Amino acid sequence: MTGSSEARGKQLNSTYNGDVGSFSVIRNSEGKYAFRNGDNEWRNAGYRYRTCR
């Protein structure tokens, strides 16, 4: 994981680099995380989501 931080109130851009692929995750200034879905659009992450669609 690159770009990680614990600073509050700031946007954070992180990238996970795995053996097979990588993906980007952002945390906005409100502390909400988002990732790109299958349509390449940003989607908020949450515990109640079970799909990227």
C-alpha positions as semicolon CSV with decimal commas, in nm:
position;residue;x (nm);y (nm);z (nm)
1;M;0,000;0,000;0,000
2;T;0,142;0,338;-0,094
3;G;0,025;0,681;0,014
4;S;-0,123;0,585;0,351
5;S;-0,167;0,844;0,626
6;E;-0,355;0,903;0,948
7;A;-0,400;1,280;0,899
8;R;-0,757;1,394;0,970
9;G;-0,945;1,632;0,745
10;K;-0,721;1,572;0,444
11;Q;-0,785;1,375;0,125
12;L;-0,573;1,063;0,097
13;N;-0,490;0,883;-0,229
14;S;-0,362;0,526;-0,184
15;T;-0,275;0,244;-0,421
16;Y;-0,265;-0,125;-0,331
17;N;-0,013;-0,317;-0,543
18;G;-0,073;-0,692;-0,533
19;D;0,085;-0,988;-0,710
20;V;-0,194;-1,007;-0,971
21;G;-0,319;-0,650;-0,990
22;S;-0,354;-0,315;-0,819
23;F;-0,630;-0,070;-0,732
24;S;-0,664;0,283;-0,601
25;V;-0,855;0,392;-0,293
26;I;-0,927;0,747;-0,178
27;R;-1,036;0,880;0,159
28;N;-1,203;1,218;0,136
29;S;-1,181;1,494;0,398
30;E;-1,494;1,350;0,568
31;G;-1,315;1,017;0,623
32;K;-1,521;0,827;0,360
33;Y;-1,338;0,576;0,143
34;A;-1,406;0,518;-0,228
35;F;-1,274;0,294;-0,505
36;R;-1,336;0,262;-0,879
37;N;-1,613;0,020;-0,978
38;G;-1,640;-0,192;-1,295
39;D;-1,753;0,116;-1,492
40;N;-1,440;0,306;-1,377
41;E;-1,651;0,542;-1,163
42;W;-1,577;0,622;-0,798
43;R;-1,800;0,434;-0,552
44;N;-1,815;0,485;-0,176
45;A;-1,696;0,189;0,025
46;G;-1,915;0,058;0,306
47;Y;-1,982;-0,245;0,519
48;R;-2,327;-0,302;0,367
49;Y;-2,206;-0,321;0,004
50;R;-2,150;-0,667;-0,144
51;T;-2,072;-0,570;-0,501
52;C;-1,879;-0,316;-0,707
53;R;-2,172;-0,255;-0,945
